[in-house]
Amino acid sequence: MKKNFNNIAKNVIELEINALKQLKSYINSSFSEAVNTIANCQSKVILGGVGKSGLIASKIAATFSSVGTPAFCISASDCSHGDLGSITKKDVLILISNSGNSEELKNIIQYANRYKIKLISIVSKKNSTLYKASDIKLLVPNVQEAGYGIVPTASTAVQLSIGDALAIATMQYKKFGKLDFKKFHPSGNLGKKLKTAEDLMIIKNKIPFISENENVKNCLKILNLKKLGVLIVRNNKQMTTGIFTDGDIKRAMQKNNDISEKKIKFFMTKNPKSIDKDTLAVKALSIMNERKITCLCVHKKNNKKKTIGILHIHNILEANIN
């Protein structure tokens, strides 16, 4: 008999959706207590589980680490053969088990209780060993599984979801933002999206600064030498007053016969657009496109007149940001 596999897929998904809906009603003060405990941990967050729950523990540990909370996953079986030594009194231990009675977890539970290591459980049964032994009990619904009701599917979806919720809540508790996130994700598409003006800008002696009292003749020499098509114009207090570009030269020459000995401040573009060094590069590119310009001055904090770098559209495109 030919089976309708699409219907099977929809049934599995529906089971998991229902399980997650049930989970929402289980979130209570214990969840907040767990977040506070994890966020204030002075050492590491250690996760463990058996079988599929162990795999979920590994993923949650990776998520915690990626958002600023050092975490790793332990092997329940290896803990009975020496790996309990990796758990210290300053750590927070999170054990995940659907039944809460997995034989492999008992040695870890006893060790945590004996040495007063803070133990958080993610478990679906109140009468289990793990639930009773935990300092913070995150009870989750005992849900119906797919595959004749015996294959860990909906239960692991629940475990993963509450683990993700813990990680995100802890991240927000710590005020871990996009710039912090970028430090742990330097590569790939995510790293590109999180690059800032400071990451790509031209800095220090490479910035083509020039005095606003310099004549146009000398400005042209520097413009050709720097090969950026732009000069940053400053006053005698080293404050940025304008920019001078190839376009400014063309416009000035159309209106004047000889401008070579005249001061650049009469031809520069005043009050150039400046962005904070922490502005995302993709946002900077959007500003350039909107204003139809090819470079931006970069400043720090609110000091917009103090240029610390130049972000050219070529810098952004070379970083493959679009």
N, C-alpha and C positions, 0 to 999 in steps of 0.2 A: 504494500500500500504506500502510495506516494505521500509524504508528509509535506505540510505547508510550513516551510522553515521561516518564512516571514512572520507568520503568526506566533511561532515559538519565540522568535526574537522580541516581538512586541510584548509577549507575556512576561519574559524575563525582565524587560525594561519596566513594565508596569509594576512588577513585584518590587523592584528596587525603588521606584518612585514612591510607592506606598510606604516602604520602609523608612525612607527619608522624611516623609510627611509625619510619620509617627515619632521620629527622632526629635522633631522640633518641640514637641510637647514635653520632652524629657529634659530639656535645658532648664536648669534651676540654679540656685545659689552655689551648688557644688562646682558648677562650671566656672563661675566667677572666682571661687576660692582656688581652683586649679590654675587659672590664669595668673592670679596674684602670686601664687607659689612658684610657678615656672618663671615669671618675669623677674622675680627677686632671687632666683637661684644664684648662689655665689660660685658655682662650679659648672657642671655639665648636666644636661637633660639626657637620660638614658632610657631607651625604649626597648621593649622585648615582647615577644609573643611566640606562639608555636604554629608551625604550618603556614596557612594563608594569613593568619593574624600576624605572624612574624614578618611576612612580606609587607603587610600594611604598616607595621611598625617601622620598617626600613624606609619606606616612602615618607612617612610623617617626620622621621628624624632628619631626612634630607631637606624637607620643607622648613623645619625649624632652623636648621643651620643656614639656609639661604636667606632667612629674614632676621638674622642677627642673634639667634639663640643657639649657642654651640650644643649640638646633639649628635648622638650616634646610636646605632642599634646593636644589641648584643644577641648572641646565639644562646637560646635557653639550654640546649644540650651541652654546649661548651662551658657554661657557667658551673656545671657540676664537675668540671675537670680543670678548674683553675681560674676561669675568667671572672669569677665573683670578685677577684682582686682588683678589677677595673672599676668597681663601684665604691665610691667614698661617701663619708657622712655628709659632705656638703652637696652631693648630687641630689637630683630629683629623679626618681624612678617611675616610669609609666609602663605598666604591664597591660597588654591587650589580650583578651580571651573571651570568646563568645560564651562558653560554659563557665569559665572561672575555675574549673577543676582539673585543668591539664596537669598531668603528673610532672611534666618537665619544669613547670613553673614553681613547684612547691619549695625547692631548695632556694630559689631566688627570694621568694616571699619570706621564708624563715630567716634568711640572711638580713633582709631589709628590716624586719621587725626586731631582730636581735640587736642590730647596731643602730637602730633608730634612724634609718634612712627614710626620708619622706617618700611614701608610696602612693601613687595615683593609679586607680584601676579604671579601665574601660571594659565593662562586663555587662552581660544581660541577665544574670541570675543572682538574686539577693542571697540565696542560701548557699552560695558557693564559697570555697576557701578564699579565693582572691577578693571577693567583695568584703567579706568579714574582716580580712587582715589589712585592708587599705586604710590609709589616713584620709584620703579624699576619694569618694566613690562616684564615678561617672557612670550611672546606670543607663544603659541603652535598651531599646525595645528588643524583645525576643521575636524576631521576624520570620516570616515564611521564606524558605530558600527555594531556588529554582532547581531543576533537575531532580524530579521526584521528591523534592523537599529535603534533599540531603547534601547538595553541593554548596559550599560556602560562596554565596553570591550576594544576596541582599544584606547579610550580616557584615560582610567585608565592606560593602558600600557604606553602611552605617558607620563602621569603624573609621574608614577613610575620611568621611565627612566630618565627624566630630574632631578628628585629628587636625584636619585643615582649619576647622573653626578655632581650635586652640592656638594654632600657629598664627593665624591672622589677628586674633584678639590680643595675643601677646605682642605681636608686632606693633599694633596700635597703642597698646599700653606703654611700650618703650619709645613711642614716637619715631619709629623706624620708617624713614621716608624713601622717596625715589632715589635720592642721591646716595643714601646708605645702601640701598638695594643694588645700585650700579657697581659698588665696590666688589660685590660677590658674583657679579655677572659681566665680566669684562668682554666676553666674546659672544659671537653669534648675533642674531637679529636683535635680541633683547639688549645686548650691550650697545649696539649701534643706536637704538632708539633712546637710550639713556645718556648718550654722550652730551656733554655740555659745551658751552662756548669756551670755557677754560681749557677743556681737553684739546681743542682744535685751533685755538687762536695763535696768532703771531705775537711773540713777546719780546720784552727787553730791547736789546740793541738792534733787533730786526724791525722794530716799529719805525716807520719813516716819519719821525717828528721833524718839524721845521718851525722857525719863529714866524709870527704873523707880520714882522717887519722886514722879512727877507724879500728881495726883489724877485720878480717872476723869472728872470734869466737864470738865476741860481736854482730856483725851484725846479725848472725844467731839467737841469742837470741831475738833480737828486731824484727826480721822478723817473728819469731814464735809468739811473743807476740801480734804484730799488726794484724796478720792474713789477710794481704792484698796481700801477695806474692810479695811485692815491697817496696823498701826503696828509698827515695829521698836524694841524696848525695849532700852535700854543702861544700864549702871551708870556710876558716876563715872569709870571708867577707859576709857570709850568702847567697852567690850566688849559684844557682844550677849548678853543674858540671856534674852530671850523675844520673843514676838510677841503682839499684842493685836488681835483681830479682831471683826467684828460678831457672830460666833457666841459669842465670849467674853463680850460684853456681855449677850446674851440669857440665857446660862447663869447669869451672876452675878446678874442681876436676878430670876431665878426663885428664887434661894436667899436673897436679901437684900432688905430693904425699901428702904434708902437706901444707895447705894454711891458717890454723887457726890463725897464728900470723902475717900474712902479711896484709898490708893496703888494704882497700876495693877499693881505687882509681885505683889499678892495675887490677881489675877484673870487675869493673862497666861498664855499657854501657854509653859512653860519649855522650854529647849533645842530651839528650832525646827530643822527640817531645813535643812541648808545644803549647797550643792553647789559644786564648784570651777568657776571661771570658764570653764575649757576643756571642761566637760561639754557634749556635744552636746545641742541643744535637743530633739531627738526623745527622748533618754534622760530629760531633765528632765520632759517631758510624761508619760512612762511612770511616773516616780516620783510625779507629782501624781495620776495616775489610780489608782495602786496605794494611795496613802495617803489618797485622797479629800480633797485639799487644792487650793487655787487659786493658791498662790504659794510660792516658795522663796527663802531667803536665798542670796546668792552670796558666796563667799570666794576668796581667792587662796592658792595653794599649800596648806599645812596649817594656816593660821591661821583656823580655823573660827569663832572668836569675833569676828573682825573683818569685819563685813559691808561689802562694797564695792558691792553692788547688790541689787536685788530682781527676780526673774523671775516675772512674773504670767502666768497661763494665757492672758490676753487678748493678751499680747505674742507668745506662740507661735502662737496662732490667727490673729492679724493677719498673721503671716509665712507663713501658709498651710502650716504644718507639722502633719501629723497622722499 
